[in-house]
Amino acid sequence: MSSNDKVNILMVDDQPSKLLSYEVILKDLGENLIKASSGKEALEHLLKTEIGIVLMDVSMPDIDGFELADMIRQHPRFQKTAIIFISGVHLTDVDRIRGYQRGAVDYISVPVVPEVLRAKVSVFAELHRKTRQLESLNQELERRVAERSEELRLLNSQLQQRLTELETIMQVLPVGVAVAHDPECRTITGNAALSELQGFQEGDNLSKSGPNGENMPFDVYQCGRLLSPEEMPLQKAASTGKRTENVELEFRKRDKTSVYLFGSASPLFDEHGAVRGAVAAFYDVTKRKQMEDALRERADLLELASEAIMVRDFHGLVTFWNSGAEALYGWTRQEAVGRHLHRLLKTEFPAPVDEIEAALSANGSWAGNLVQRTKQGEEVIVSSRKALNAERNGVLEINRDVTARLQAEEALRKAERHAAMGRLAGIVAHEINNPLEAVTNAFYLLRDHQSLDDEARQLARMGEQELARLSQITKQTLSFYRESQQATEVRMIDIIDDVLGLQNRPLQMHGITLEKRYSGGAVIQGFPGELKQVFLNLIGNAIQAMPSGGRLRVHIYDSS
């Protein structure tokens, strides 16, 4: 009921004139006036309508006012309904007490004073209105309290479920979680994962700041330095009120084993903003540390390798460059990492790059020779081996410089070809030498034959001279290729003279003047054939350098 709602006022009297007079007196109150001419009719209105005030006559023929009031009060709904008795006869104190016992709240005597009646009814009407408003507010409050209680019950149930879930997660979580229960971190407990990592039972006090801190079966190190309890993450977070992030710690146990943990800590605050403890989460990184140590050892081995060892991604960008690569190519690690490998080295491939990459992808490896260039622009030939790494997200390349070896092999092949040609020339010279001696003897007999005239004899002598020269060349050629297995004493003058004898005709044809100056014995240990080959090439190159004539000086002397 609001402040504008009308109050139902039930007027009960067996005389219509009185009811009319009551209606006239009370109509200015603006309330809802209901008339009943008997107790029975009054009860019917009470059962159908919410009545705020009952205004009734004490003396009525069928049911008097006291009986009607007693009947009204027996019903729980009307126990607080205001009843005002109107009596035309003088009532004794006993009657008044009786009326009050029946639930009457006031008495009005006849003749009725309109202002008094109106004032009293107005007060009880407003009182009824306020009572109904309070009841309505109380019902609304009870409804809201019930709703809020239900919400709190649901929230409490959900919170309990979340707590249960959190406790379960904490037990099965592979991450170690530690909680400091006081600002001084004297009591620290951990979940099952952390307790297992540190060799404790779940619920044990893990604090190095606690009463048994010195007896804890582990010490905490950071970067090889022993930490005091105040420097540990939980204690530091609790003492500073700030987060301690990304700390890597080594827990060294008494059995000489170590556990490496990586974690962060954060302070916990109470409702007043004061630090009440701290919480930390730790990840076990022991395996990662062991792998890092193993990789570091391998990296050290890679740095010691003489081969150029490089790692590139599938875009060709260098991600690793060892010291062997620095020595071979001249680029430092800082200069090479991040650059395209084969553009940097100007690599020439023995096959199309797409074919090599396809073979590498299909087989996981490839091997072959590559032509590359150093930082100084020098060309190098490398024996390259390529392999996909274990994750197949990069390529490992190991290159070994084979430039000198290939050059030596090529020189050896050339030497073998020259040796083969020399052996063939020796065979040819030997085969020529036998008939040459016969022809020489024939010319010797022919030059003084009486059948020849002077001109013929001159020609015979010239032929004999040329045959002698040809015989000399043949003998020198044979001496070139009579290979010895061991070094012998060699006179350099004889070697040079033999070579100059072979080159005599080219010297004359090019108009080159020969000047020889020999001093000392010039005896050395060596291989005659190989020495002749060297000086034959040297003097031959000198003759080719003077196509229009010149002077060739040969000086032999003992070195001091």
C-alpha positions as CSV (number, residue, x, y, z in Angstrom):
1,M,0.0,0.0,0.0
2,S,1.3,3.4,-1.0
3,S,0.7,6.8,0.7
4,N,-2.1,7.5,-1.9
5,D,-4.0,4.3,-1.4
6,K,-7.3,4.6,0.4
7,V,-8.0,2.8,3.6
8,N,-11.1,0.7,3.8
9,I,-13.2,1.8,6.8
10,L,-16.0,-0.6,7.8
11,M,-18.9,1.2,9.6
12,V,-21.3,-1.3,11.5
13,D,-24.6,-0.2,13.0
14,D,-28.2,-1.5,12.9
15,Q,-29.6,2.0,12.4
16,P,-29.2,3.4,8.8
17,S,-29.4,7.0,10.1
18,K,-26.3,6.5,12.1
19,L,-24.4,5.0,9.2
20,L,-25.4,7.9,7.1
21,S,-24.2,10.4,9.7
22,Y,-20.9,8.5,10.0
23,E,-20.5,8.6,6.2
24,V,-21.1,12.4,6.1
25,I,-18.6,13.0,8.9
26,L,-15.8,10.8,7.4
27,K,-16.2,11.4,3.7
28,D,-13.8,14.4,3.8
29,L,-11.0,12.0,4.8
30,G,-11.0,10.6,1.3
31,E,-11.0,7.0,2.5
32,N,-13.1,4.2,1.2
33,L,-16.2,3.9,3.4
34,I,-18.1,0.6,3.7
35,K,-21.4,0.2,5.5
36,A,-22.8,-2.9,7.3
37,S,-26.1,-3.0,9.1
38,S,-25.4,-6.2,11.1
39,G,-22.6,-8.2,12.5
40,K,-23.2,-10.9,9.9
41,E,-22.9,-8.4,7.0
42,A,-19.8,-7.0,8.7
43,L,-18.1,-10.4,8.8
44,E,-18.9,-10.9,5.1
45,H,-17.2,-7.6,4.2
46,L,-14.2,-8.5,6.4
47,L,-13.7,-11.8,4.6
48,K,-13.9,-10.2,1.1
49,T,-12.1,-7.0,1.7
50,E,-9.0,-5.8,3.6
51,I,-10.4,-3.6,6.3
52,G,-8.2,-1.1,8.1
53,I,-10.6,0.3,10.7
54,V,-13.8,-1.1,12.1
55,L,-16.2,1.5,13.5
56,M,-19.1,-0.3,15.2
57,D,-21.9,0.2,17.6
58,V,-21.7,-1.7,20.9
59,S,-25.4,-2.5,21.1
60,M,-26.8,-4.4,18.1
61,P,-29.7,-6.8,18.1
62,D,-28.2,-10.0,16.6
63,I,-24.5,-9.8,17.6
64,D,-23.4,-7.0,19.9
65,G,-20.1,-5.2,19.4
66,F,-18.2,-7.1,21.9
67,E,-19.1,-10.5,20.4
68,L,-18.3,-9.2,16.9
69,A,-14.9,-7.8,18.1
70,D,-14.1,-11.2,19.7
71,M,-15.0,-13.0,16.5
72,I,-12.8,-10.6,14.4
73,R,-9.9,-11.0,16.7
74,Q,-10.0,-14.8,16.5
75,H,-9.1,-14.6,12.8
76,P,-5.3,-14.2,12.3
77,R,-5.8,-11.8,9.5
78,F,-7.7,-9.2,11.6
79,Q,-5.8,-9.5,14.9
80,K,-4.3,-6.0,14.4
81,T,-7.3,-4.3,12.8
82,A,-8.2,-1.1,14.7
83,I,-11.7,-1.4,16.3
84,I,-13.5,1.8,17.6
85,F,-16.6,1.3,19.6
86,I,-19.5,3.8,19.5
87,S,-21.9,3.6,22.4
88,G,-25.1,5.4,23.0
89,V,-25.4,4.2,26.6
90,H,-23.1,4.9,29.5
91,L,-20.3,2.3,29.7
92,T,-18.8,1.3,33.0
93,D,-15.1,0.8,33.4
94,V,-15.8,-3.0,33.4
95,D,-17.4,-2.6,30.0
96,R,-14.5,-0.6,28.7
97,I,-12.0,-3.1,30.0
98,R,-14.0,-5.9,28.4
99,G,-13.9,-4.0,25.1
100,Y,-10.2,-3.4,25.2
101,Q,-9.8,-7.1,26.0
102,R,-11.9,-7.9,22.8
103,G,-9.5,-5.7,20.7
104,A,-11.0,-2.2,20.9
105,V,-8.5,0.6,20.5
106,D,-10.9,3.5,21.4
107,Y,-14.4,4.4,22.6
108,I,-16.6,7.2,21.3
109,S,-19.7,8.2,23.1
110,V,-22.9,9.5,21.6
111,P,-23.6,12.2,20.7
112,V,-20.6,11.9,18.4
113,V,-18.5,15.0,17.9
114,P,-17.7,15.0,14.2
115,E,-14.3,16.6,14.6
116,V,-13.3,14.0,17.3
117,L,-14.5,11.1,15.3
118,R,-12.9,12.4,12.1
119,A,-9.6,13.0,14.0
120,K,-9.5,9.6,15.6
121,V,-10.4,7.8,12.4
122,S,-7.8,9.8,10.5
123,V,-5.1,8.8,12.9
124,F,-6.0,5.1,12.8
125,A,-6.3,5.3,9.0
126,E,-2.8,6.8,8.6
127,L,-1.5,4.3,11.2
128,H,-3.0,1.4,9.1
129,R,-1.6,2.9,5.9
130,K,1.9,3.2,7.5
131,T,1.6,-0.3,9.0
132,R,0.7,-1.7,5.6
133,Q,3.6,0.2,4.0
134,L,6.0,-1.2,6.7
135,E,4.6,-4.7,6.0
136,S,5.1,-4.2,2.3
137,L,8.6,-2.9,2.8
138,N,9.3,-5.8,5.3
139,Q,8.0,-8.3,2.7
140,E,10.2,-6.7,0.0
141,L,13.1,-6.7,2.4
142,E,12.5,-10.3,3.2
143,R,12.3,-11.1,-0.5
144,R,15.5,-9.3,-1.2
145,V,17.2,-10.9,1.8
146,A,16.0,-14.3,0.6
147,E,17.2,-13.6,-2.9
148,R,20.5,-12.3,-1.7
149,S,20.8,-15.2,0.7
150,E,20.2,-17.6,-2.2
151,E,22.8,-15.7,-4.3
152,L,25.3,-15.9,-1.5
153,R,24.5,-19.5,-1.1
154,L,25.1,-20.1,-4.8
155,L,28.2,-17.9,-4.7
156,N,29.5,-19.8,-1.7
157,S,28.8,-23.1,-3.4
158,Q,30.6,-21.9,-6.5
159,L,33.4,-20.6,-4.5
160,Q,33.7,-23.8,-2.7
161,Q,33.7,-25.7,-6.0
162,R,36.4,-23.3,-7.3
163,L,38.4,-23.8,-4.2
164,T,38.1,-27.5,-4.6
165,E,39.0,-27.3,-8.2
166,L,42.0,-25.0,-7.4
167,E,43.2,-27.4,-4.7
168,T,42.9,-30.2,-7.2
169,I,44.7,-28.3,-9.9
170,M,47.4,-27.3,-7.4
171,Q,48.0,-31.0,-6.7
172,V,48.2,-32.2,-10.3
173,L,49.8,-29.0,-11.7
174,P,53.3,-29.8,-13.0
175,V,54.4,-26.3,-12.0
176,G,55.7,-25.9,-8.5
177,V,53.7,-23.4,-6.4
178,A,54.9,-22.0,-3.1
179,V,52.9,-19.9,-0.7
180,A,54.3,-17.8,2.2
181,H,51.8,-17.5,4.9
182,D,53.3,-14.5,6.8
183,P,55.1,-11.3,5.8
184,E,58.4,-12.7,7.2
185,C,58.0,-15.9,5.1
186,R,58.8,-18.0,8.1
187,T,56.2,-20.6,7.0
188,I,56.2,-21.6,3.3
189,T,54.2,-24.5,1.9
190,G,54.2,-25.9,-1.6
191,N,52.1,-28.0,-3.8
192,A,52.9,-31.7,-4.6
193,A,55.1,-30.8,-7.6
194,L,57.3,-28.4,-5.6
195,S,57.5,-30.6,-2.6
196,E,58.6,-33.5,-4.8
197,L,61.2,-31.4,-6.6
198,Q,62.7,-30.4,-3.3
199,G,62.4,-33.8,-1.6
200,F,59.7,-32.9,1.0
201,Q,56.4,-34.2,2.0
202,E,53.4,-32.1,1.0
203,G,52.6,-29.6,3.7
204,D,56.1,-29.4,5.1
205,N,57.6,-26.0,5.8
206,L,60.0,-25.2,2.9
207,S,61.2,-21.9,4.3
208,K,64.9,-21.1,4.7
209,S,63.7,-18.2,6.9
210,G,61.9,-20.4,9.3
211,P,63.0,-21.8,12.6
212,N,64.6,-24.8,10.9
213,G,65.9,-22.9,7.9
214,E,69.6,-23.7,8.6
215,N,68.8,-27.4,8.6
216,M,67.1,-27.5,5.2
217,P,68.6,-30.2,3.0
218,F,69.3,-27.8,0.1
219,D,71.1,-24.5,-0.6
220,V,69.9,-22.0,-3.2
221,Y,72.3,-20.5,-5.8
222,Q,71.9,-17.9,-8.5
223,C,74.6,-17.7,-11.3
224,G,76.9,-19.8,-9.0
225,R,76.4,-17.5,-6.0
226,L,74.9,-18.7,-2.7
227,L,71.8,-16.7,-1.8
228,S,70.9,-15.7,1.7
229,P,67.2,-16.3,2.7
230,E,66.4,-12.6,2.3
231,E,67.5,-12.7,-1.4
232,M,65.1,-15.5,-2.4
233,P,62.1,-14.6,-4.6
234,L,59.3,-15.1,-2.0
235,Q,61.2,-13.2,0.7
236,K,62.2,-10.5,-1.6
237,A,58.6,-10.0,-3.0
238,A,57.2,-10.0,0.6
239,S,59.8,-7.5,1.9
240,T,59.6,-5.1,-1.1
241,G,55.9,-5.4,-1.9
242,K,56.8,-5.8,-5.6
243,R,56.9,-8.7,-8.1
244,T,60.1,-10.6,-8.5
245,E,60.1,-12.0,-12.1
246,N,62.0,-14.4,-14.2
247,V,64.5,-15.7,-11.7
248,E,66.6,-18.8,-12.4
249,L,67.8,-20.7,-9.3
250,E,69.8,-23.8,-8.6
251,F,68.7,-25.9,-5.6
252,R,71.8,-27.9,-4.6
253,K,70.8,-30.9,-2.4
254,R,73.0,-32.6,0.2
255,D,73.4,-35.6,-2.1
256,K,75.3,-33.3,-4.6
257,T,72.5,-33.3,-7.1
258,S,70.9,-30.1,-8.4
259,V,67.5,-29.0,-9.5
260,Y,67.2,-25.9,-11.6
261,L,64.0,-23.9,-11.2
262,F,62.8,-20.8,-13.2
263,G,60.0,-18.7,-11.6
264,S,58.5,-15.5,-10.4
265,A,57.0,-14.3,-7.1
266,S,54.4,-11.8,-6.1
267,P,53.3,-10.3,-2.8
268,L,49.9,-11.0,-1.2
269,F,48.0,-8.1,0.5
270,D,45.3,-8.0,3.1
271,E,42.2,-5.8,3.0
272,H,44.2,-2.9,4.4
273,G,46.8,-3.1,1.7
274,A,49.5,-4.5,4.0
275,V,51.7,-7.4,2.9
276,R,50.4,-10.6,4.4
277,G,52.6,-13.1,2.5
278,A,53.7,-14.0,-1.0
279,V,53.1,-16.6,-3.7
280,A,55.6,-18.0,-6.3
281,A,55.4,-20.3,-9.3
282,F,58.5,-22.4,-10.4
283,Y,59.1,-24.4,-13.5
284,D,61.6,-27.3,-13.5
285,V,64.2,-26.4,-16.2
286,T,66.7,-29.0,-15.1
287,K,66.5,-30.9,-18.4
288,R,66.7,-27.7,-20.4
289,K,69.9,-26.7,-18.5
290,Q,71.4,-30.1,-19.2
291,M,70.5,-29.7,-22.8
292,E,72.1,-26.2,-22.8
293,D,75.2,-27.6,-21.3
294,A,75.4,-30.4,-23.9
295,L,74.7,-27.9,-26.7
296,R,77.4,-25.6,-25.3
297,E,79.9,-28.5,-25.3
298,R,78.9,-29.3,-28.9
299,A,79.2,-25.6,-29.8
300,D,82.7,-25.6,-28.3
301,L,83.6,-28.6,-30.4
302,L,82.2,-26.9,-33.5
303,E,84.4,-23.9,-32.7
304,L,87.4,-26.2,-32.5
305,A,86.6,-27.8,-35.9
306,S,88.8,-26.7,-38.8
307,E,86.0,-27.1,-41.3
308,A,83.6,-24.2,-41.9
309,I,80.4,-25.2,-40.1
310,M,77.3,-23.1,-40.8
311,V,73.5,-23.3,-40.2
312,R,71.0,-21.5,-42.3
313,D,67.2,-21.4,-42.4
314,F,65.1,-22.3,-45.4
315,H,65.3,-18.7,-46.5
316,G,69.0,-19.1,-46.8
317,L,69.8,-16.7,-43.9
318,V,72.8,-17.7,-41.7
319,T,71.9,-18.5,-38.0
320,F,75.3,-20.1,-37.0
321,W,78.8,-19.4,-38.2
322,N,81.8,-21.1,-36.5
323,S,85.4,-20.0,-36.2
324,G,86.3,-22.4,-39.1
325,A,84.0,-20.4,-41.4
326,E,85.6,-17.2,-40.2
327,A,89.1,-18.5,-41.0
328,L,88.1,-19.9,-44.4
329,Y,85.9,-17.1,-45.8
330,G,87.2,-14.0,-43.8
331,W,83.8,-12.9,-42.6
332,T,83.3,-12.7,-38.9
333,R,80.3,-14.2,-37.2
334,Q,78.7,-10.8,-36.6
335,E,79.1,-10.0,-40.3
336,A,77.7,-13.3,-41.6
337,V,74.8,-14.1,-39.3
338,G,71.5,-12.8,-40.7
339,R,72.8,-12.6,-44.3
340,H,72.0,-14.9,-47.2
341,L,74.7,-17.6,-47.2
342,H,75.2,-18.2,-50.9
343,R,74.8,-14.7,-52.0
344,L,77.4,-13.7,-49.5
345,L,79.8,-16.4,-50.8
346,K,78.8,-16.0,-54.5
347,T,78.4,-19.8,-54.7
348,E,78.6,-21.6,-58.0
349,F,76.7,-24.9,-57.8
350,P,77.5,-28.0,-59.9
351,A,73.8,-28.4,-60.6
352,P,70.7,-26.2,-60.6
353,V,69.9,-25.0,-57.1
354,D,66.3,-26.3,-57.3
355,E,67.6,-29.8,-58.0
356,I,70.0,-29.7,-55.0
357,E,67.3,-28.4,-52.7
358,A,64.9,-31.1,-53.9
359,A,67.5,-33.8,-53.3
360,L,68.2,-32.3,-49.8
361,S,64.5,-32.3,-48.9
362,A,63.9,-35.9,-50.2
363,N,67.1,-37.5,-48.8
364,G,67.9,-35.3,-45.8
365,S,71.4,-34.7,-47.1
366,W,73.5,-33.7,-50.1
367,A,77.3,-33.7,-50.9
368,G,79.3,-32.2,-53.6
369,N,81.9,-29.6,-54.5
370,L,81.1,-25.8,-54.6
371,V,83.0,-22.9,-56.0
372,Q,82.8,-19.9,-53.6
373,R,84.6,-16.6,-52.9
374,T,86.1,-15.2,-49.8
375,K,85.7,-11.7,-48.4
376,Q,89.0,-10.8,-50.2
377,G,87.6,-12.1,-53.5
378,E,89.7,-15.2,-53.7
379,E,88.1,-18.2,-55.3
380,V,88.0,-21.4,-53.2
381,I,86.7,-24.8,-54.0
382,V,85.0,-26.6,-51.0
383,S,83.8,-30.1,-50.4
384,S,80.3,-29.4,-49.1
385,R,78.0,-31.6,-47.1
386,K,74.5,-30.5,-46.4
387,A,72.0,-32.0,-44.0
388,L,68.6,-31.1,-42.6
389,N,68.6,-30.6,-38.8
390,A,66.6,-32.8,-36.5
391,E,63.5,-30.4,-36.5
392,R,63.8,-30.1,-40.3
393,N,63.6,-26.3,-40.0
394,G,67.1,-25.5,-41.0
395,V,70.1,-26.8,-43.0
396,L,73.5,-27.7,-41.6
397,E,76.4,-27.1,-44.0
398,I,80.0,-28.3,-43.4
399,N,82.5,-27.1,-46.0
400,R,86.2,-28.1,-46.2
401,D,88.6,-26.2,-48.4
402,V,90.0,-28.6,-51.1
403,T,91.4,-25.9,-53.4
404,A,95.1,-26.9,-52.7
405,R,94.3,-30.6,-52.9
406,L,92.6,-30.2,-56.3
407,Q,95.4,-28.0,-57.6
408,A,98.0,-30.6,-56.4
409,E,96.0,-33.4,-58.1
410,E,95.8,-31.4,-61.3
411,A,99.6,-30.7,-61.2
412,L,100.1,-34.4,-60.5
413,R,98.0,-35.3,-63.5
414,K,99.9,-32.9,-65.7
415,A,103.2,-34.3,-64.4
416,E,102.1,-37.8,-65.1
417,R,101.1,-36.7,-68.7
418,H,104.5,-35.1,-69.1
419,A,106.2,-38.1,-67.7
420,A,104.3,-40.4,-70.1
421,M,105.2,-38.1,-73.0
422,G,108.8,-38.1,-71.9
423,R,108.9,-41.9,-71.7
424,L,107.4,-42.0,-75.2
425,A,110.0,-39.5,-76.4
426,G,112.8,-41.6,-74.8
427,I,111.5,-44.7,-76.6
428,V,111.3,-42.8,-79.9
429,A,114.8,-41.4,-79.4
430,H,116.2,-44.8,-78.6
431,E,114.6,-46.3,-81.7
432,I,115.9,-43.4,-83.8
433,N,119.4,-43.7,-82.4
434,N,120.2,-47.2,-84.0
435,P,119.5,-46.3,-87.6
436,L,121.0,-42.9,-87.0
437,E,124.3,-44.4,-86.2
438,A,124.2,-46.4,-89.5
439,V,123.4,-43.3,-91.5
440,T,126.2,-41.4,-89.7
441,N,128.7,-44.1,-90.6
442,A,127.5,-44.1,-94.2
443,F,128.0,-40.3,-94.4
444,Y,131.4,-40.7,-92.8
445,L,132.5,-43.1,-95.6
446,L,130.7,-41.0,-98.3
447,R,132.3,-37.7,-97.6
448,D,135.8,-38.7,-99.0
449,H,134.5,-41.0,-101.7
450,Q,136.4,-40.4,-105.0
451,S,133.2,-40.4,-107.0
452,L,132.1,-37.2,-105.4
453,D,133.0,-33.8,-106.7
454,D,133.7,-30.9,-104.4
455,E,130.2,-29.6,-104.2
456,A,128.9,-33.1,-103.4
457,R,131.6,-33.5,-100.7
458,Q,130.5,-30.2,-99.2
459,L,126.9,-31.3,-99.1
460,A,128.0,-34.6,-97.6
461,R,129.9,-32.8,-94.8
462,M,126.8,-30.6,-94.1
463,G,124.7,-33.7,-93.9
464,E,127.2,-35.3,-91.6
465,Q,127.2,-32.2,-89.3
466,E,123.4,-32.2,-89.1
467,L,123.4,-36.0,-88.4
468,A,125.9,-35.3,-85.6
469,R,123.6,-32.6,-84.2
470,L,120.6,-34.9,-84.5
471,S,122.6,-37.7,-82.7
472,Q,123.4,-35.2,-79.9
473,I,119.8,-34.2,-79.5
474,T,118.8,-37.9,-79.4
475,K,121.4,-38.6,-76.7
476,Q,120.2,-35.6,-74.7
477,T,116.6,-36.6,-75.0
478,L,117.5,-40.1,-73.7
479,S,119.4,-38.5,-70.8
480,F,116.3,-36.5,-69.9
481,Y,114.1,-39.5,-69.3
482,R,116.5,-41.9,-67.7
483,E,114.8,-41.5,-64.4
484,S,116.7,-42.3,-61.2
485,Q,115.1,-43.4,-58.0
486,Q,117.6,-41.5,-55.8
487,A,119.3,-38.1,-56.1
488,T,122.8,-38.1,-57.6
489,E,125.6,-35.7,-58.0
490,V,124.9,-33.4,-60.9
491,R,127.2,-30.8,-62.5
492,M,125.0,-27.8,-63.3
493,I,127.3,-26.8,-66.1
494,D,126.6,-30.1,-67.9
495,I,122.9,-29.7,-67.4
496,I,122.8,-26.2,-68.8
497,D,125.0,-27.0,-71.7
498,D,122.8,-30.0,-72.6
499,V,119.7,-27.7,-72.5
500,L,121.4,-24.9,-74.5
501,G,122.4,-27.5,-77.1
502,L,118.8,-28.5,-77.5
503,Q,117.8,-24.9,-77.8
504,N,120.7,-23.9,-80.2
505,R,118.6,-23.8,-83.4
506,P,115.7,-21.7,-81.8
507,L,118.4,-19.2,-80.5
508,Q,119.9,-18.8,-84.0
509,M,116.4,-18.5,-85.6
510,H,115.4,-15.7,-83.3
511,G,118.8,-13.9,-83.5
512,I,119.5,-14.3,-79.8
513,T,123.0,-13.8,-78.6
514,L,124.1,-16.3,-76.0
515,E,126.5,-15.2,-73.2
516,K,127.7,-17.9,-70.8
517,R,129.7,-17.3,-67.7
518,Y,130.6,-20.3,-65.5
519,S,132.6,-20.2,-62.3
520,G,133.1,-23.0,-59.8
521,G,132.2,-26.6,-60.0
522,A,128.5,-26.1,-59.4
523,V,127.9,-29.6,-58.2
524,I,124.6,-30.4,-56.5
525,Q,122.5,-33.4,-55.4
526,G,119.5,-33.8,-57.6
527,F,117.6,-35.6,-60.4
528,P,119.2,-34.8,-63.8
529,G,116.1,-35.4,-65.9
530,E,113.9,-33.2,-63.8
531,L,116.5,-30.5,-63.6
532,K,116.9,-30.5,-67.4
533,Q,113.1,-30.3,-67.8
534,V,113.0,-27.2,-65.5
535,F,115.8,-25.4,-67.3
536,L,114.4,-26.4,-70.7
537,N,111.1,-24.8,-69.8
538,L,112.9,-21.7,-68.4
539,I,115.1,-21.1,-71.4
540,G,112.3,-21.9,-73.8
541,N,110.1,-19.2,-72.1
542,A,113.1,-16.8,-72.4
543,I,113.4,-17.5,-76.2
544,Q,109.6,-16.9,-76.6
545,A,109.9,-13.6,-74.8
546,M,112.5,-12.4,-77.4
547,P,110.8,-13.0,-80.8
548,S,112.8,-10.1,-82.4
549,G,116.2,-11.1,-81.0
550,G,118.1,-10.1,-77.9
551,R,120.7,-11.3,-75.4
552,L,120.5,-14.4,-73.2
553,R,122.9,-14.4,-70.3
554,V,123.6,-17.6,-68.4
555,H,125.6,-17.3,-65.2
556,I,126.6,-20.3,-63.0
557,Y,128.5,-19.9,-59.8
558,D,128.8,-21.6,-56.4
559,S,126.7,-19.9,-53.7
560,S,128.5,-18.9,-50.5
